[in-house]
Amino acid sequence: MFVMENRVVLAHKSGVLGVLRRLAGFVLCCLLPMSSWAQLSLQEGSNTVVTVQLAGLHQFRYSAFYAAIAQGYYERAGLSVILKEGGPGVNPINEVSNGWSDYGVAEADILSAYLNGAPLLALAVLNQHAQQSVFSLDKAAIQTPHDLLGKQVRYDSRASGLLLEALLVSEGVVSSQVDYRLSETMIQDLLQGNADAIVADRSALPGMLQDLNIEYQEISLQDYGLDFYGNTLFTHARRAKGMPEQVQRFREATLKGWRYALEHPQDMVALILTDYRVNAERDDLEYEVSELQKAVVPDMTTLGYMNPGRWEVLAELVADVLRIPESERPSIEGFLYDPEQNDRIIWLQKLLAGVVIASVVCLVLLILWFVYKEALKRAVQAQTEKFQDDIAEMGKHLNQLREQYREQKLRNGLLEYRISERDKTMVALHQELSNEATERERKEWYLKLYDTAIGVSSSGILVADWQGRVVYANPTFCAQTRYSLDQLLDKPVSVLNSTLPIPGFDVGKTRPNIDKSAKVDVCCLNDDQEEVWLQVQVVPVRNLKKADSGQRSESAEIDADPDSVDKGGAESDVNSNFPAPDSFPEQASDIRNYVIVCENVTERRVKRFERDKQAITDVATGLDSRGLFILKLEKLLASGARTGGRHALLLIDIERLRDINYRYGYSIGDQLIRAMAGRIQEHFPKSESTARFAGDEFAVLLGGIHNIQDVRSAATGLLDVLNAPLAGFPEGMQASVSIGIRLLEYGVSQRDELLNQADKALQMAKTGNSAIQVYTGSRSTNGDGQQALLNELSTALAEDQLELRFQPRVDLTTMSMTLVEGLVRWTHPNKGMLFPEDFLPHLSHSPLALEVDRWVLNQSVDAIRFLQREGFGRLLVAINVACLPDYGDAFLAQVEQIFSRNPDLGGKLALEIPEHQLRENFNRITPVLHKLSKCGVLIVIDNFGNGQSLAMSELKALPIRSLNITRELLQPRLSRTENEQLVSAMQSVAQRMGLQLSAVGVEDDQQVSFLQQLGCESAQGFFFGQAMTLSKLVQKLHDAQSFASTAQS
C-alpha cells in the first residue's frame, strides 16, 4: 500500500511538472512575438529607403541633402536617401501627395496646396527668405508694382506665379490688367523683348545680367512686406503620423547636412561639380552661395525654424490671392511640424508597447495558475478513479480463479470420456480407409476409360498448362495440325499459329491471354492445300479448394458451358500422360490448364455457304447479290495476302436508267439490266465475283491484275462492250456507262473503305470528262469535273434540292432514343439521290462549304423547334460541318447570331468533328470550338480511333462532351479480343476525362451485345433505323409513345 501511494505521488508530480513545462513553453511562445513586435516598433524606419523630390535641377540650394549623404548623416540615422531631380513638368507637391515620393522641397506653392486641401506637413524651412524678385530692363521703366499695368510679365514656376499675384493683390493692382503667364524661356523672352518683366531668383539672374553688362531694375518682394519662406522641407501628413521617428531622424539629418554645407561652402561647390550634373560654372555657384547665406541667416535664427505667426500672415495673404472664403480656410496649426509633439508621440508608442507586453505577461501567468489548478484537480481525480478500478480488478481476478478451478475439474472428466471415444474412432477410421481404397480403384478405371475415349475421339484435343505449354495432344489433333506428339510436348501453343492460330495464345506472351471459354472458326490448309474449317474451342480449367473434415483436397473445375463440351471429349483434365496434381507449380492465377477442342466443320460451312448462296443470288440477272459479293470481298481480303496475286474492284453504273424507265417502261429497263449483266459476265467470265450491287449498279472482283494499266485496259474493253448498240431495243435508245476502279491492298484496306473509295472514283467518272476513273489516293484520276459538280451544288442550294434526314441514336441501357444526327441528301435531277460522301469531299477549301454548312445549321435549328412543338424537346440534334478549317470564324458568327436570338437552344445542338480533321488543323480549329462551346453547342469527336489518334494533352485542351467510336472497330477485320481491347482502351480514356462514348455503324444484335458488355453508352446504325425525313421520325416517335402507353395500360 505504501509503495502504491508513492507511485501515485510520483505520477502526480510528474504530470504536474509536464503541464508546467508545456505552459512555460506556451509563455515563451507568447512573449517572444510580443518582444519582437515592441523592438520593431521602437526601431521603426531603420535601414529604410526614402525618396526626396527636389523642386528643380541640382543647385547649391539643395546642398543640405548632398552634405547629409556625403557625410553619412542619413546612413547613421538608418536611412538610404534617393534624390529625384526636378525640372519642367515635375511638381514636388504632386509627387508627395500621390505617394510617388516620401519627402519634397517646395517654395510658396506648398502653402497654396495646403489651403486647397492637400494633406501636407512642413518639416523645416531651409531659407528664411524667398529669393524671388521682379526683374526688368532699364528701358522698361518699371520701378514699382503699379508700373506693371499693361505689361507682359513671365515666371517659370507655380511658386513664382503665386508670389507675383500676392504682390499685385497686396498693392491693390488689378491682376487682370497685367499679362502674366508661365514660361520656361522667360530669360530669353526678357532679353529678346518678348517680356517686359520676369519673376526670377536673385541668387542667379543678377550675376548673369552683370556678366552681360545689362542694366536692370529689381522690385524686391520683401520691400513690400511679402517676406515668404524659401525652400520648405515637407512630407505627407500620413507619414508623419504613421512613422514619427523616421520623420524626426530625416529632419535632423537634413538640417545637420544644411549646417555643414553653410559652414563649408567651397567643399560643397566642389562636391556638386564632381558628383552631380549641374549646368553652371564655379563662379555661378559661388555667387549663389553668397546670396543664399543672406537668405538663410543662420546666425540670427535656428536652422529650420518656422514662425507660426509669420506662417499665419502668409496663409492669410495666399488665401486672399486664391479667394478662399474665411469659413473654409484651414488652421495653420495642422501644417507645421512640432518636434516636441513628435517626441511625445514616440514616447507614448513605446509606453503602449510596454503596457501591452506587461498585460500579456499577467494574462499568461493567470492562465498558468488556472491551468495548474485544473491539472492538479484532474490528477487527483484520476488517481482516485484508478484506485477504485484496481480494487474492482482484484475482485474480478478472484472470481476468475474460482471459475478456473471448476473448469479444471470438468476437463479431467472430459479427458477420461475422450480416451474411451478414441478407441471407437480408430475402428471407424480403419473402415473408412478401406472404403477409400476401393473408391480410388474405381476412379482409376474410369480415368483409363476417359483416356481411351479422348484418344479415339473424332475431335482434336490439346491440353496446355497454365503457362500455355503443351502437355497432351490426342492423335486426331496431331493429324489436323500435321505435328507429332513429340514435336508438341512442352512447346508453347503459339508454335501452331502459322497453321492453326488459337485465340489467346500469342507469340512472346509469358502466359495465355484468356480467362473464360471462347469459341472461334479458323480456316487452314490440309496436305492438298485445300481449305479446312476447324471450330476451335478454348476452355480454362480452374483450381477448386474444398474443405472436408478439417483436411484440404484439390480438384478442378472446367470453365465451360454445358453446350460447349465436345461430344468426343470429357471434362476431366487427367490421363496417363498428365502430370500428377502435386507436381503442378505455383501459378499466378486460379487457372491450372487449358483444354483446346478442334472440330472439323468444313462440311457444315460448305452446306451453309451453298444455302446462303442460293438465298442471296440476284433473281433478275442471276448474278451474285450485294451480300454475297461483300462476303467474297471479305474472304479475298483475308486470304489474298497468303495466296498471292493482285485484284481490282470495279463499280459499273448504268446512267439514265430512270429516264429509260420513264420513257420506255420498266420492262424495257429490266431487259436493259439483264442485257448489261450478260455482257459483263461474258466479258469477265473468270472474275472472282460479278454482282448486281444496286438498281443500276454492278460490281466486279477482277483477278490477275499486275498493274494499273492492266485494270484500265480491262475496263476500257468492258466500256466498249457495254456501249455497243443494243439489239432488240427501241430505236434511238442508248445507255451510257461509268466505271470506278479501286485496286485491293491486302491487310491494309477494309471492306467499307474499299467500297467507299471505289464509289468515289465512280462518282468522279460520272461527273468528269472520262467514263473510267481509278482511285489512286486522295483523288481519283481524271478529276476535271469537280468545278462542274460545285456549280451544280450551288444550283442545288438555290433550288432547294438538298434535304436533311435524321438517323436515331439510342441509349444502350434504356434502348430509348436520345439524339438524332442530321445527314445531308442531294436529290440530283440527273443522278438521283446522292449521299454526303458523293459530293462533300469536293467542297474542301471551297467557299461553298460555308454555304452548305449554314444551310445545315438553319435546317437543324428548324428541326429542334419542330421536335419541341411535337413534345420531343429532350432529343438532341447533331450535325456535321466541313468548313471549320477554312471558314471557322464565319461559321462561328452565324452560330452566335442564331443563339443570341434563341438562347434556349443551348445544350440542344451537337457538332460532330472528324478526328482526322482536328488532328490536321488542331491549332486553327481549337479556338473556334471553345467559342462554340461557350455559345451552348456540344462538341463531339467523330470517327475516333481511326488511324493516329489525338494525344491525351490535345484531348484535354478541347471542350468536348462525347467520343464516337469509328465504325471500323465493329467490322470483322480484327478479332473479337482485339476489338475488346481497343474499345476498352477508348472507354477508359472517356471515363478518365468524364466523356460519353458512342458507337456508329451498328448493324446487328451481336454488335449491340458486344458494346453493352464493354460499357459503351449509346449507339447508332442501321440496326436502330436508317436516316429518315423529319416527319417520318416524329411519326415513329409518336408510334413508340402510343405503344408504351398501351403496354402500361
MIZA-334303 format. One record per residue (C-alpha): x negated, y negated, z negated; residue in three letters. Coordinates in steps of 0.25 Angstrom, whole numbers, plus 2048, in hexadecimal, padded with zeros to 3 digits. Layout:
% MIZA-334303
XYZALA/...
//
This chain:
% MIZA-334303
800800800MET/7F57F77FDPHE/7EE7FA80AVAL/7FB7F7811MET/7FC7E980AGLU/7EE7E680EASN/7F17E981DARG/7FD7E081CVAL/7F67D4816VAL/7EA7D6821LEU/7F57D782CALA/7FC7CB827HIS/7EF7C3826LYS/7EA7C7834SER/7F87C483AGLY/7F87B6834VAL/7E97B4838LEU/7ED7B8846GLY/7F87AE846VAL/7EF7A3841LEU/7E57A684BARG/7EF7A5856ARG/7F5798850LEU/7E779284FALA/7E579585EGLY/7F278E861PHE/7EE782859VAL/7E1781861LEU/7E878286ECYS/7F177786ACYS/7E676D864LEU/7DD76F870LEU/7E676987APRO/7EA75E871MET/7DC75A86ESER/7D875B87DSER/7E4752880TRP/7E0748875ALA/7D274887BGLN/7D7746889LEU/7E073B885SER/7D473487DLEU/7CB735889GLN/7D5731894GLU/7CF72B8A0GLY/7C173289FSER/7BA7358ACASN/7C572F8B3THR/7C47298C2VAL/7CB71C8C3VAL/7CC7138CFTHR/7CB7038D0VAL/7D16FB8DBGLN/7C96EE8DELEU/7D06E28E3ALA/7C66E08EEGLY/7B96E48F4LEU/7AD6E78ECHIS/7A86DA8E5GLN/7A16D58D9PHE/7AF6D28D2ARG/7B06E18D1TYR/7A36E38CASER/7A96E78BDALA/7AD6F58C4PHE/79F6F68CBTYR/7986F48BEALA/7A16FD8B6ALA/79E7088C0ILE/78F7058C1ALA/78C7048B2GLN/7957118AFGLY/79F7098A6TYR/7AA7118ADTYR/7A371E8ACGLU/7A171C89DARG/7B071989CALA/7B37268A2GLY/7B87208B0LEU/7B47228BESER/7B87168C6VAL/7BA7158D5ILE/7BB7078DBLEU/7C47058E6LYS/7C06F98EFGLU/7CB6EF8F2GLY/7CE6E78FFGLY/7D96E3909PRO/7E66EB906GLY/7E16F08F9VAL/7E96EB8EDASN/7E36F08DFPRO/7F16ED8D9ILE/7F86F78E2ASN/7ED7018E1GLU/7EE7028D1VAL/7FD7008D1SER/7FF70C8DBASN/7F57158D3GLY/7EA7158DETRP/7E070E8D5SER/7DE70F8C6ASP/7D97008C4TYR/7D86F48CCGLY/7D36E68CDVAL/7DC6DA8D1ALA/7DE6CB8D0GLU/7EA6C28CEALA/7F36CC8D6ASP/7F36D68CBILE/7FC6CC8C3LEU/8056CB8CFSER/8066DA8D0ALA/8096DC8C1TYR/8146D18C1LEU/81A6D98CDASN/81B6E58C4GLY/80E6ED8C7ALA/80A6F68BBPRO/7FC6F08B9LEU/7F36ED8ADLEU/7E86E28ADALA/7DC6E88A6LEU/7D26DD8A7ALA/7CE6D08AEVAL/7C06D18B5LEU/7C16C28B9ASN/7C76B78B0GLN/7CA6AE8BCHIS/7CF6B18CAALA/7C56AE8D5GLN/7CF6A98E0GLN/7CF69B8E5SER/7D56948F1VAL/7CA6908FBPHE/7CC687907SER/7C2680910LEU/7C067190EASP/7C766D91BLYS/7D4673916ALA/7D466890BALA/7DB672901ILE/7D766E8F3GLN/7E46718EBTHR/7EF67B8ECPRO/7F86718F2HIS/7EF66F8FDASP/7F367E901LEU/80067A906LEU/80267D915GLY/7F4684915LYS/7F0692918GLN/7EB69A90CVAL/7E56A890DARG/7E26B2902TYR/7DC6C1902ASP/7E36C88F6SER/7F06C88EFARG/7EA6C28E3ALA/7E46B68EBSER/7F26B48F0GLY/7F96B48E3LEU/7EF6AA8DDLEU/7F26A18E9LEU/8016A28E6GLU/7FE69F8D8ALA/7F66938DBLEU/80168E8E4LEU/80C6908DAVAL/80468A8CFSER/80267D8D7GLU/81067C8DCGLY/80D67F8EAVAL/8176868F2VAL/8116938F7SER/81A694904SER/813687909GLN/80568E908VAL/802698913ASP/7FA6A290BTYR/7F86B190EARG/7EF6BD90DLEU/7E36BE916SER/7D86C8916GLU/7CF6BE91ETHR/7D26B1916MET/7C46AC916ILE/7C36AD925GLN/7D16A6926ASP/7CB69B91DLEU/7BE699925LEU/7C669A933GLN/7D069092FGLY/7DC69A92FASN/7DE697920ALA/7DD68A918ASP/7DA69190BALA/7D769E905ILE/7D86A58F7VAL/7CB6AB8F4ALA/7C16B08E9ASP/7B86A58E5ARG/7AD6AF8E2SER/7AB6B28F1ALA/7B16A78FALEU/7A969A8F5PRO/79C6A18F7GLY/7A06A5905MET/7A4697909LEU/798691903GLN/78F69A90BASP/797696918LEU/795687914ASN/7A4685914ILE/7AB67A90BGLU/7B767F904TYR/7C167B8F9GLN/7C56848EDGLU/7D26848E5ILE/7D068C8D8SER/7DC6928D2LEU/7D66908C4GLN/7D66818C7ASP/7E66828C8TYR/7E868B8BBGLY/7E86988C3LEU/7DE6A08BBASP/7E16AE8BFPHE/7D86BA8BBTYR/7D06C18C5GLY/7CD6D08C7ASN/7D66D68BDTHR/7D36E58BALEU/7E16ED8B9PHE/7E76FB8B9THR/7F57018B9HIS/7FD6FF8ACALA/80070E8ACARG/7F17128ACARG/7EF7088A0ALA/7FA70F898LYS/7F671D89CGLY/7E771C89CMET/7E4711892PRO/7D671688EGLU/7D271789DGLN/7D67098A0VAL/7CF704894GLN/7C270B898ARG/7C37068A6PHE/7C66F78A2ARG/7BA6F7898GLU/7B06FE8A2ALA/7B56F48ADTHR/7B36E78A4LEU/7A56ED8A0LYS/7A16EE8AEGLY/7A66E08B1TRP/79E6DA8A6ARG/7916E28ABTYR/7946DC8B9ALA/7956CE8B4LEU/7886CF8ACGLU/7806D68B7HIS/7866CF8C4PRO/7796D18CCGLN/7796E08C9ASP/7886E18CDMET/7856DA8DAVAL/77A6E48DEALA/7836EF8DALEU/78F6EA8E3ILE/7866E88EFLEU/7806F68EETHR/78B6FF8E9ASP/7986F88EFTYR/79C6F48FCARG/79D6E48FCVAL/79D6DA907ASN/7956D0900ALA/7876CB8FEGLU/7806CA8F1ARG/7826BB8F1ASP/7916BC8F3ASP/7916C68E7LEU/7896BD8DEGLU/7926B18E1TYR/79E6BA8DEGLU/7976BD8D0VAL/7956AF8CDSER/7A46AB8D0GLU/7A96B78C8LEU/7A16B48BCGLN/7A96A78BBLYS/7B66AE8BCALA/7B26B98B2VAL/7AD6B08A7VAL/7A86BC89EPRO/7A26B2894ASP/7AF6AC891MET/7B96B8891THR/7B86C788FTHR/7B76CF89BLEU/7C56D48A0GLY/7CC6CA896TYR/7DB6C789AMET/7E26BB894ASN/7F16BF893PRO/7F56B1893GLY/7ED6AE89FARG/7F46BA8A6TRP/8026B58A1GLU/7FF6A88A8VAL/7FA6AE8B5LEU/8066B88B5ALA/8106AD8B4GLU/8096A68C0LEU/8096B28C8VAL/8186B58C5ALA/81B6A78C9ASP/8146AA8D6VAL/81B6B78D8LEU/8286B08D4ARG/82B6BB8C9ILE/8376B78C0PRO/8336B58B2GLU/83C6C08ADSER/8356CA8B6GLU/8276C78B2ARG/8206D28AAPRO/8186CF89ESER/8096CD8A0ILE/8066D6893GLU/8086E389BGLY/7FE6DE8A5PHE/7F26DC89CLEU/7E96E7897TYR/7E76E7888ASP/7DB6EF883PRO/7DF6EF875GLU/7ED6F5878GLN/7E66FF881ASN/7DD703875ASP/7EA70586DARG/7F070E877ILE/7E3717878ILE/7E3718868TRP/7F271B868LEU/7F0726872GLN/7E472C86ALYS/7ED72B85DLEU/7F9732864LEU/7EF73D869ALA/7EA73F85BGLY/7F973F855VAL/7FD74A85FVAL/7F175385CILE/7F475284DALA/80375584FSER/7FF761857VAL/7F676684DVAL/800764842CYS/80B76B84ALEU/80177784DVAL/7FE77883ELEU/80C77883BLEU/80F783845ILE/80378B840LEU/80978A832TRP/81778E837PHE/81179A83FVAL/80879F834TYR/81479F82ALYS/81D7A7834GLU/8127B0838ALA/8107B3829LEU/81E7B5827LYS/81F7BF833ARG/8137C782EALA/8197C9820VAL/8267CD826GLN/81F7D7830ALA/8177DD825GLN/8237DF81DTHR/82A7E6828GLU/81E7EF82BLYS/81F7F481CPHE/82D7F781EGLN/82A7FF82BASP/81F806824ASP/82880B819ILE/83380F823ALA/82881782CGLU/82381F820MET/83182381DGLY/83382882CLYS/82582F82BHIS/82A83781ELEU/83783B826ASN/82F840832GLN/826849828LEU/83384F823ARG/838852831GLU/82B858836GLN/82B86282ATYR/83986682FARG/83586783DGLU/82987083AGLN/832879833LYS/83B87B83FLEU/82F87D848ARG/82A889840ASN/83888F842GLY/83888C851LEU/82A892853LEU/82E89F84EGLU/83A89F857TYR/83189B863ARG/8288A7861ILE/8348B0862SER/8398AA86EGLU/82B8AA875ARG/82B8B9876ASP/8398B987DLYS/8348AE887THR/8288B788BMET/8318C288EVAL/8398B9897ALA/82D8B389ELEU/8288C18A2HIS/8358C48A9GLN/8358B68B0GLU/8278B88B5LEU/82B8C68BBSER/8378BF8C2ASN/82E8B48C7GLU/8248BE8CDALA/8308C58D5THR/8358B88DAGLU/8278B48DFARG/8268C18E7GLU/8348BD8EDARG/82F8AF8F1LYS/8228B48F7GLU/82B8BE900TRP/8338B2905TYR/8278AA908LEU/8228B5911LYS/82F8B5918LEU/82F8A6919TYR/8218A691FASP/8258B1929THR/8318A892DALA/82989C92FILE/81E8A4937GLY/8298A9941VAL/83189C942SER/834896950SER/83188894ASER/823884948GLY/820881939ILE/81487A934LEU/811877925VAL/80786C920ALA/802868913ASP/80585A90CTRP/7F9854914GLN/7FE859921GLY/7F5865923ARG/7FA87292AVAL/7FB87D920VAL/804886929TYR/80A888937ALA/81389393CASN/81089A949PRO/81B892950THR/81588594DPHE/807889952CYS/80E88D95FALA/815880960GLN/80887895ETHR/7FE881964ARG/7F6881957TYR/7F288D950SER/7F488E941LEU/7E588E93EASP/7E4881946GLN/7EF87A93ELEU/7EC87F930LEU/7E6873927ASP/7E786A932LYS/7EF85D932PRO/7FD85E938VAL/7F9851941SER/7F085A949VAL/7FD85E950LEU/801850955ASN/7FB852963SER/80485E965THR/80F85D95BLEU/81084F953PRO/816851946ILE/81D84593FPRO/816840932GLY/808847935PHE/80083C93BASP/7F183D93EVAL/7E8837934GLY/7F2837929LYS/7EE83D91BTHR/7FC843919ARG/809844921PRO/812838922ASN/81F83F920ILE/827841913ASP/834847918LYS/839851922SER/83884C931ALA/83C85293ELYS/83884E94CVAL/83885395AASP/82A854960VAL/82685696FCYS/81A85E972CYS/81486797DLEU/81387697EASN/80887E985ASP/80F87C992ASP/80F86D990GLN/81E86D98FGLU/825864985GLU/82986B978VAL/83286496ETRP/83086895FLEU/839863953GLN/82E861948VAL/83486093AGLN/82A85C92EVAL/82F860920VAL/82785B914PRO/827866909VAL/82685F8FBARG/8228648EDASN/82C8668E2LEU/8298668D3LYS/83286E8CBLYS/8338718BCALA/83687F8B8ASP/8368828A9SER/82A8798A6GLY/82287E8B1GLN/81F8778BFARG/82087E8CCSER/81F8798DAGLU/82887B8E6SER/82A8748F4ALA/83686C8FAGLU/83786B909ILE/83C85D90DASP/845861918ALA/85486091BASP/85B86E91CPRO/85E86C92BASP/84F86992ESER/84987792AVAL/84587F936ASP/84C88C938LYS/840894939GLY/83988E92DGLY/83B88D91EALA/83A882913GLU/82E88990CSER/82088490EASP/81A891909VAL/81489C912ASN/8088A5912SER/7FF89A918ASN/80388F90EPHE/7FB88A902PRO/7FF88E8F4ALA/8078848ECPRO/7FC8828E2ASP/7F287F8EDSER/7F98728F2PHE/7F08668F0PRO/7F58598E9GLU/7FD8518F3GLN/8018428F3ALA/8108458F5SER/81A8508F1ASP/819856900ILE/812863900ARG/81386890EASN/81A86491CTYR/82186F923VAL/82286C932ILE/82C87393BVAL/82B87394ACYS/837878952GLU/837879961ASN/843870966VAL/83F86F975THR/84B87797AGLU/85586F971ARG/84F862976ARG/84F866985VAL/85E86A983LYS/86185D97DARG/85A856987PHE/86185D992GLU/86E85A98BARG/86B84B989ASP/86684A998LYS/87484F99DGLN/87B845993ALA/872839998ILE/87283A9A7THR/87882F9AFASP/8858349B5VAL/88682B9C1ALA/87782D9C6THR/87383A9C0GLY/8668329BBLEU/8618329ADASP/8698299A4SER/86381E99CARG/86282698FGLY/85B832996LEU/85182899DPHE/84D82298FILE/84B830989LEU/842833995LYS/83B826994LEU/838829985GLU/833836988LYS/82A831993LEU/824826989LEU/82283197FALA/81B83B988SER/815832993GLY/80882F98BALA/80683E989ARG/809843997THR/80383899FGLY/8088319ABGLY/80E8239ADARG/81D8209AEHIS/8258149B2ALA/83380F9AELEU/83C8099B9LEU/8498029B7LEU/8518009C4ILE/85D7F69C5ASP/8677F79D0ILE/86B7E89D1GLU/8787E29D6ARG/87F7EF9D1LEU/88A7E79CBARG/88D7DF9D8ASP/88E7EC9DFILE/8987F29D5ASN/8A07E59D6TYR/8A07E59E6ARG/8A07F39EATYR/8A67FA9DEGLY/8A08039D2TYR/8A080F9DBSER/8968099E5ILE/88E8049D9GLY/88D8139D3ASP/8898189E1GLN/87E80E9E1LEU/8798129D3ILE/8798219D8ARG/87281E9E5ALA/8678159DEMET/8668219D3ALA/86482B9DEGLY/8598229E5ARG/8518209D9ILE/85282F9D5GLN/84D8339E3GLU/8428289E3HIS/83D82D9D5PHE/84083C9D5PRO/83583F9CBLYS/8378349C1SER/8388379B2GLU/8468319B2SER/84F82A9BBTHR/85B8249B3ALA/86781A9B5ARG/8638109AAPHE/86F8079ABALA/87B8049B4GLY/8727FE9BFASP/8648029BAGLU/85B80E9BCPHE/84F8139B5ALA/84381C9B9VAL/8388229B2LEU/82D8249BCLEU/82082C9BAGLY/81382E9C2GLY/81081F9C1ILE/80181B9C1HIS/80280C9C2ASN/80C8019C4ILE/80A8029D3GLN/8108109D3ASP/81D80C9CCVAL/81E7FF9D4ARG/81D8079E1SER/8278119DCALA/8318069D8ALA/82F8009E6THR/83380D9EDGLY/83F80E9E4LEU/8438009E7LEU/8428039F6ASP/84B80F9F4VAL/8558089EBLEU/8567FC9F5ASN/858805A01ALA/866804A08PRO/87280BA01LEU/879815A0AALA/888817A07GLY/88A80AA00PHE/8927FDA05PRO/88A7F5A10GLU/8827EAA0AGLY/8817EF9FCMET/8737EF9F7GLN/86E7F09E9ALA/8617EA9E4SER/8577F19DBVAL/84E7EC9D0SER/8437F59C9ILE/83C7F29BCGLY/8307FB9B8ILE/8287FE9ABARG/81C8079AALEU/81D81099ELEU/81280F993GLU/81281B98ATYR/81081A97BGLY/81280B97DVAL/81F808983SER/82C80B97DGLN/83980E983ARG/841802981ASP/8357F9984GLU/832800992LEU/8417FF996LEU/8417F0992ASN/8357ED99AGLN/83A7F59A6ALA/8477ED9A5ASP/83F7E09A5LYS/8387E49B1ALA/8457E89B7LEU/84B7DA9B4GLN/83F7D39BAMET/8417DB9C7ALA/8507D79C7LYS/84D7C89C5THR/83F7C79CDGLY/83B7C89DBASN/8367D69DASER/8407E29D8ALA/8357EA9D1ILE/82F7E69C4GLN/8247ED9BCVAL/8237E99ADTYR/8157E69AATHR/8157DF99DGLY/81C7D2998SER/8227D09A6ARG/8247DA9B2SER/81E7D79BFTHR/8247CE9CAASN/82C7C69C0GLY/82F7BA9C9ASP/83D7BA9C5GLY/83C7B49B7GLN/83F7A69BBGLN/84C7AB9C2ALA/8507B29B6LEU/84E7A59AELEU/85779E9B8ASN/8627A89B7GLU/8617A89A8LEU/8627999A7SER/86F79A9B0THR/8747A59A7ALA/87379B99BLEU/87B7919A3ALA/88679A9A8GLU/8877A299BASP/8827AF9A0GLN/87B7B2992LEU/8837B9987GLU/87F7BC979LEU/8827CA974ARG/8817CF966PHE/87B7DC960GLN/87E7E0952PRO/8747E3947ARG/8797EB93BVAL/8757ED92DASP/86F7FC92BLEU/8757FD91DTHR/8837F891FTHR/8837FA92EMET/88A7ED92FSER/8877E293AMET/87E7D7934THR/8797D0941LEU/87B7CF950VAL/8707CC95AGLU/8737C3966GLY/86E7C9973LEU/86E7C1980VAL/8747C898CARG/8747C199ATRP/87F7C59A4THR/8777C39B1HIS/8807C09BDPRO/8787CA9C6ASN/8717D39BCLYS/87B7D59B2GLY/8797D69A3MET/86A7D299FLEU/8647D5991PHE/85B7CC98APRO/84E7D498EGLU/8527D199DASP/8517C299CPHE/84C7BD98FLEU/83D7C1991PRO/83D7B899DHIS/8407AC994LEU/8327AC98ESER/82D79D98DHIS/839798995SER/84278C990PRO/84E795994LEU/84B79E988ALA/84E79297FLEU/85C790986GLU/85F79F985VAL/85C79F976ASP/864792974ARG/87079997BTRP/86E7A6972VAL/86D79D965LEU/87A796969ASN/8817A396CGLN/87C7A995FSER/88279D957VAL/88F79F95EASP/88F7AE95BALA/88D7AB94CILE/8987A194CARG/8A17AB953PHE/89D7B6949LEU/8A07AD93DGLN/8AE7AA943ARG/8B17B9944GLU/8AD7BB936GLY/89F7C1938PHE/8977B6934GLY/88E7BF92CARG/8877C4939LEU/87A7BE93DLEU/8777BB94BVAL/8697BE951ALA/8637B995EILE/8567BA966ASN/84F7AE96CVAL/8437AD975ALA/84079E975CYS/83979C967LEU/82A79E96CPRO/82C792976ASP/83978A972TYR/83A78D963GLY/83B77F95FASP/84677C969ALA/84E789965PHE/84C784956LEU/852777959ALA/85E77E95FGLN/860787953VAL/85E77B949GLU/869773951GLN/87377F950ILE/870782942PHE/87277393ESER/880773944ARG/88378193EASN/87C782930PRO/88478F92DASP/87C797938LEU/87079892EGLY/86E7A792CGLY/8777AC937LYS/86D7AB943LEU/8617B4944ALA/8567B294ELEU/84E7BF953GLU/8407BC958ILE/8387C895EPRO/82B7CB956GLU/8227CA963HIS/8277BC965GLN/8247B8957LEU/8167BE958ARG/8127B7965GLU/8187AA961ASN/8177AA951PHE/81179C94FASN/81B796959ARG/82879D954ILE/82679D945THR/82978E942PRO/83578F94BVAL/83A79C943LEU/838795936HIS/84178993ALYS/84B792940LEU/84C79A933SER/84E78C92BLYS/85A78A934CYS/860797930GLY/85C7A093BVAL/8587AE937LEU/84B7B393DILE/8497C2941VAL/83D7C8947ILE/8427D1953ASP/83B7DD959ASN/8327DE94CPHE/8277E994DGLY/8267EA95CASN/8177E995EGLY/80D7E0956GLN/8167DA94ASER/8147CD943LEU/80B7CC937ALA/8117CC929MET/80C7BE927SER/8137BA934GLU/8207C0930LEU/81F7B9922LYS/81E7AC92AALA/82B7AE931LEU/8397AA92CPRO/83E7B8930ILE/84A7C092AARG/84A7CD931SER/8427D693ALEU/8487DE946ASN/8407EB948ILE/83C7EE956THR/8457F895DARG/838800961GLU/837805953LEU/84480C955LEU/840813962GLN/83B822962PRO/82D81D967ARG/82881E959LEU/82A82A94FSER/834828944ARG/82982893ATHR/82281C942GLU/82F815943ASN/832816934GLU/824811931GLN/82580593ALEU/833801935VAL/830804927SER/8247FA928ALA/82D7F092EMET/8377F2923GLN/82C7F0919SER/8287E391FVAL/8367DE920ALA/8387E1911GLN/82C7DA90CARG/8307CE914MET/83F7CE910GLY/8437D091ELEU/84E7D9924GLN/84B7E492ELEU/8547E793ASER/8527F1946ALA/8577EF954VAL/8597F995FGLY/860803957VAL/86780D960GLU/86B81A957ASP/86F81E949ASP/861825947GLN/85A817949GLN/86481193FVAL/86181C934SER/85281A937PHE/85480B934LEU/85C80D928GLN/852817922GLN/84780C923LEU/84F80191DGLY/8527F9929CYS/85D7EF926GLU/8647ED933SER/8647F2942ALA/8697EE950GLN/86B7F695DGLY/8747FE966PHE/87880795APHE/87F7FC954PHE/8847F5960GLY/8807EF96DGLN/87F7E0970ALA/88E7DB972MET/8957CE974THR/8997C5968LEU/8A87C8969SER/8A57D796ALYS/89C7D695ELEU/8A77CF956VAL/8B17D995AGLN/8A87E4956LYS/8A77DE948LEU/8B67DC947HIS/8B87EB94AASP/8AE7EF940ALA/8B47E6935GLN/8C27EC939SER/8BD7FA937PHE/8B67F792AALA/8C47F1925SER/8CB7FD92ATHR/8C1807923ALA/8C27FF916GLN/8D27FF916SER/
//
